[in-house]
Amino acid sequence: MYKEKIILTPKEILEKDFKIDARGYRMQEVDKFLDVIIGDYNEMLNMIDKLLDEKEQLLNDIMHLKQEIRTVKANFEVAKNTTKEVTNVDIIRRISQLEKYVYGNEKNKHEDEEELISSN
């Protein structure tokens, strides 16, 4: 991606030859300066590669976390729809069923006792 936008490579900088004029620069100074530029250039390219790798990893992490969020939301909706709120009507029905069970058994006990007495 960025490599298409960068014109010079470290190798091209290293191999660049300049024409020498009578009043030209000292070749040793130019070479030393270009060596520094090449070092910085290499470091910059390495940093860009590392940052692009880190960016890719972070994007993958984001996609994974978004998928987890979708899953959690779906599970929450399922759990929300399956849980039933207990209302007063539900409590009264439950009490009524328990009363029928408890008092129904006592009534049956009394009927059984009366049958035993009457049969004797």
C-alpha positions in Angstrom: 0.0 0.0 0.0 2.5 2.6 1.1 5.2 1.1 -1.0 3.5 2.3 -4.2 3.6 5.9 -2.9 7.3 5.9 -1.9 9.5 6.7 -4.8 13.0 5.9 -3.5 14.2 2.7 -1.8 17.2 2.6 0.5 19.2 0.8 -2.2 18.4 3.5 -4.8 19.6 6.2 -2.3 22.8 4.2 -1.7 23.6 3.7 -5.3 22.9 7.3 -6.4 25.8 8.9 -8.2 26.1 12.6 -8.5 28.0 14.5 -11.2 31.1 16.2 -10.0 31.8 19.8 -10.9 34.8 21.9 -10.1 32.9 23.5 -7.2 31.1 20.3 -6.1 30.5 19.0 -2.7 32.9 16.7 -0.9 32.0 13.1 -1.7 32.7 11.9 1.8 30.3 14.3 3.3 27.6 13.5 0.8 28.1 9.7 1.4 27.9 10.1 5.2 24.8 12.2 4.9 23.2 9.7 2.5 24.1 6.8 4.9 22.2 8.6 7.7 19.2 9.1 5.3 19.3 5.4 4.4 19.3 4.4 8.1 16.4 6.7 8.8 14.6 5.5 5.7 15.0 1.8 6.7 13.8 2.5 10.2 10.8 4.4 8.9 9.9 1.5 6.6 10.3 -1.0 9.4 8.1 1.1 11.6 5.4 1.3 8.9 5.5 -2.5 8.5 5.1 -3.0 12.2 2.3 -0.5 12.4 0.4 -2.1 9.5 0.8 -5.5 11.2 -0.5 -4.0 14.4 -3.4 -2.3 12.6 -4.3 -5.6 11.0 -4.3 -7.4 14.3 -6.4 -4.7 15.9 -8.9 -4.9 13.1 -9.2 -8.6 13.6 -9.6 -8.1 17.3 -12.4 -5.6 16.7 -14.2 -7.9 14.3 -13.9 -10.7 16.9 -15.3 -8.5 19.7 -18.1 -7.3 17.5 -19.1 -10.9 16.8 -19.0 -11.6 20.5 -21.2 -8.5 21.2 -23.7 -9.8 18.6 -23.7 -13.2 20.2 -24.2 -11.7 23.7 -27.0 -9.5 22.5 -28.8 -12.4 20.8 -28.4 -14.5 23.9 -29.7 -11.7 26.0 -32.8 -11.3 23.8 -33.5 -15.0 24.0 -33.1 -15.0 27.8 -35.2 -11.8 28.0 -38.0 -13.3 26.0 -38.0 -16.7 27.8 -38.1 -15.3 31.3 -41.6 -14.7 32.5 -42.4 -12.0 35.0 -44.3 -13.1 38.1 -47.4 -11.0 38.5 -49.9 -10.8 41.4 -52.3 -12.9 39.3 -49.7 -15.7 39.0 -49.2 -15.6 42.8 -52.9 -15.8 43.5 -53.3 -18.7 41.1 -50.5 -20.6 42.8 -52.0 -19.9 46.3 -55.3 -21.2 45.0 -53.8 -24.4 43.7 -52.0 -24.9 47.0 -55.2 -24.3 49.0 -57.1 -26.8 46.8 -54.3 -29.4 47.4 -54.1 -28.8 51.2 -57.8 -28.4 51.9 -58.8 -31.0 49.3 -56.7 -33.5 51.2 -58.2 -32.6 54.5 -61.7 -32.9 53.0 -60.8 -36.3 51.7 -59.5 -37.3 55.2 -62.7 -36.2 56.8 -64.8 -38.1 54.2 -62.7 -41.3 54.7 -63.1 -41.0 58.5 -66.9 -40.6 58.2 -67.1 -43.6 55.9 -65.2 -45.7 58.5 -67.5 -44.6 61.3 -70.6 -45.2 59.3 -69.5 -48.6 58.2 -68.9 -49.7 61.7 
